[in-house]
């Protein structure tokens, strides 16, 4: 481990979540921190996905994640995802689509 102490991330700095999946048994949640241009990839868990939903962080599509990572495009504001953030079903549908690379 490169760190001996816990790393703390202010939750207000997390702009949203996305998914990176390497098959059905190897799924990860991406936490996007634009202030420091960091994508923190954590093995997926219901607890983490519930945090993304309950804290009203959008589930960014994979295309948005890739544009942000590789082209330096800004992340869209959460207000662009009103429909997704109003319905857990829409949020979960985007989670599935993001996992598939869409």
C-alpha positions in Angstrom: 0.0 0.0 0.0 1.4 3.4 -0.9 -0.5 5.1 1.9 -0.1 4.4 5.6 -3.0 6.7 6.7 -6.6 6.8 5.4 -7.3 9.1 2.5 -10.2 11.5 3.1 -12.2 13.0 0.3 -14.7 15.8 1.0 -18.0 14.4 -0.3 -19.0 17.8 -1.6 -16.2 17.5 -4.1 -17.6 14.4 -5.7 -19.5 15.6 -8.8 -21.0 12.2 -9.7 -20.7 8.5 -10.2 -20.2 6.2 -13.1 -19.5 2.6 -13.7 -16.6 0.7 -15.1 -17.2 -3.0 -15.6 -14.9 -5.8 -16.7 -17.7 -8.4 -16.9 -20.7 -9.1 -14.6 -18.5 -10.2 -11.7 -16.0 -7.4 -11.8 -17.9 -4.1 -11.5 -16.6 -0.8 -10.1 -18.2 2.5 -9.2 -16.3 5.6 -10.4 -16.4 8.6 -8.1 -15.5 11.7 -10.2 -13.7 14.6 -8.4 -13.3 17.3 -11.0 -11.4 19.8 -8.7 -8.4 17.5 -8.8 -9.3 15.8 -12.0 -9.5 12.3 -10.4 -11.6 9.3 -11.0 -11.6 7.0 -7.9 -12.6 3.5 -8.9 -14.0 1.4 -6.1 -15.4 -2.2 -6.3 -19.1 -1.9 -6.6 -21.3 -2.3 -3.6 -25.0 -1.6 -2.9 -23.9 0.7 -0.1 -21.8 2.9 -2.4 -24.5 2.9 -5.1 -27.1 3.9 -2.5 -24.8 6.7 -1.4 -24.6 8.0 -5.0 -28.4 7.9 -5.3 -29.2 9.3 -1.9 -26.7 12.1 -2.1 -28.2 13.0 -5.6 -25.0 12.4 -7.5 -25.8 11.7 -11.2 -24.8 8.4 -12.7 -22.8 9.8 -15.6 -22.9 7.8 -18.9 -19.7 6.2 -20.0 -19.4 8.7 -22.9 -19.3 11.6 -20.4 -16.7 9.8 -18.3 -14.5 9.1 -21.3 -14.8 12.7 -22.6 -13.9 14.0 -19.2 -11.0 11.6 -18.7 -9.4 11.6 -22.2 -10.5 14.9 -23.8 -10.6 17.2 -20.7 -14.3 18.0 -21.3 -16.1 19.5 -18.4 -18.6 17.3 -16.5 -22.2 18.4 -17.1 -24.0 19.9 -14.0 -26.2 17.6 -12.0 -29.1 19.7 -13.1 -28.8 18.1 -16.6 -29.8 14.9 -14.9 -33.1 15.9 -13.3 -35.1 13.0 -14.7 -32.5 10.5 -13.6 -32.2 12.0 -10.1 -36.0 12.0 -9.7 -36.3 8.3 -10.2 -34.3 5.4 -8.7 -35.4 3.3 -11.7 -33.9 5.8 -14.1 -30.7 6.0 -12.0 -30.4 2.2 -12.0 -31.1 2.0 -15.7 -28.2 4.5 -16.4 -26.0 2.4 -14.0 -26.6 -0.6 -16.1 -26.0 1.3 -19.4 -22.8 2.8 -18.0 -21.6 -0.7 -17.0 -22.2 -1.7 -20.6 -20.1 1.2 -21.9 -23.0 3.6 -22.9 
